[in-house]
Amino acid sequence: MGNILKRIIEQNKARERDDISAVHVEINNPLTTSNRRNFLRKSLLGGISLGGLMSLTIEDSIAQTTANVSRSSSPSDLKITDLRYALTSVMGGSAIIRIDTNQGIYGLGEVRDSADVRYALILKSRILGMNPCNVEMIFKKIKQFGGPSRQAGGVCGVEMALWDLVGKAYNVPAWQLLGGRYRDKIRLYADTPEAKSPEEQLKLIKFRTEEQGYTWLKMDLSIGELKGKPGTLVNSKFWEDNDKNLSQWGDQSNYMSYGNTQHPFTQVQITDKGIEELARIAGETRDLVGYEIPLSTDHYGHFDLNNGIRLGRALEKFRLAWMEDLVSWELTDQWKTMSDALETPLLTGEDIYLLKNFKPLIDNHAVDIIHPDLATSGGLLETKRIGDYAEEHGIAMAMHQAGTPVSFMASVHCAAATQNFLALEHHSVDLPWWESLVTTTDGRPLITKGFANVPLSAPGFGIELNEEVVKGHLHPRDKSYFAPTTEWDDKRSHDRIFS
């Protein structure tokens, strides 16, 4: 036993020397601000000195080295001291952010898939020195910097990290801070991309349902499937890119490209032959899946509500769980027209920021299901409010999610705390390393047979980063790993939005 304790003490001495060296390097960095430099010097004075452990008894050494095992803290004295990031390769670049405090505990958040991490970094100077436990106050301070879709990535990423941090500070799961949980596991729906053949599609479906145990699927049903099939589309040639595709994610530099043109303004139409072909694809998939498993559809292309109604009527016999984002989310009257015309449930919301922008769709019963992504909608608390408001109007809530396990677990906690929840998207079923980006702090599996496991006692989100795996899957354009971000410490504008 004595040898083990001595080994622990020596390991902690080495770790302490490494930590102190790292602090000295940052202090001597000319880019480090004076405020940050003063904080670091104070932290050295307030911590254990270089030889601190050497003079302690074994008993005192154990007490000192295990003092930080508990994630609970002195919440009223917490202060935000830093915000850093690591850009992963998930979904073309999803940034995990970390908010640090003066007590050594931190929170993890995420900037929505493919959004610029600078949406979060610009907020750093606005939150430094604040108590992270005042989540709602901080959110109201920074929410003016968010907007639709990925423009909200920074605000929502910070809000996520705050709830993870507060849960650790009070030693409770994040769902508990939202009012408690309705469920112990979260039903997932597995995103299933388009395949090149029915055989390949069947392989993807069987992997999800038979091997992974998912009980809800979503498939793409795009007019891209009609490429090279004469007589299926009207006005498509005008919009084709150099590869003759109608890409919804096309040339972002061309403001007037197909992918950047809102649905009513392309005048792309689907012919009866095209409708029949898309119905055939949907029918084959339904035959492969069967009728016990809900099947949702998404990513149709940019065409108007009339063609949406025509396509929707052709698909009604397949009893789809929903048709998603047929037109842009803000066209409330058009959504109402389609909902009145179709029996298939309609759904939108992954690009909507804040409850106030969901209200027109909900108040007018323009959709049957709302579909927020909390990395856009405003974070955990705002998304719960959105779900609660929809519940009062008899509308259910599914949740979009296409990021790392950090935003995934943030969504799991929100879903656990929201009564009218249906299913949460899992967009990375085919990434074998995705789950290993994190480890659970209570030892539970992240996902079991198509359901996410809700942490029943683990503080915060109940996860920690698996550093070596994350480092192995950083995006090629930015291989830094939670490097200092001191250039974002200073506020350079007057932010008040009223006179």
ABEGO torsion letter per residue (X at the ends): XAAAAAAAAAAAAAAAAAAAAAAAAAAABAABBAAAAAAAAAAAAABBBAAAAAABBAAAAAAAAAAAABABBBAAABBBABBBBBBBABGGGBBBBBBBBAAGBBBBBBBBBGBBAAAAAAAAAAABGBBAABAAAAAAAAAAABBBEAAAAAAAAAAAAAAAAAAAAAGBBAAAAAGEBABABBBBBBBBBBBABAAAAAAAAAAAAAAAGBABBBBBBBAAAABGBBGABBGAAAABBAAGBBBAABBAABAABAAABBAAAAGBBBBAAAAAAAAAAAAAAAAAAEAABBBBBBGAEBBBAAAAAAAAAAAAAAGBABBBGABBAABAAAAAAAAAABABBBBBGAABBEAAAAAAAAAAGABABBBBBAAAAGEAAAAAAAAAAAAAAGBBBBBBBABBAAAAAAAAAAAAABAABABBBBAAAABAAAAAABBBAAGBBABBGGBBBBBAABBEAGBBBBAAAAAAABBAABABBGBBAAAAABBABBABABX
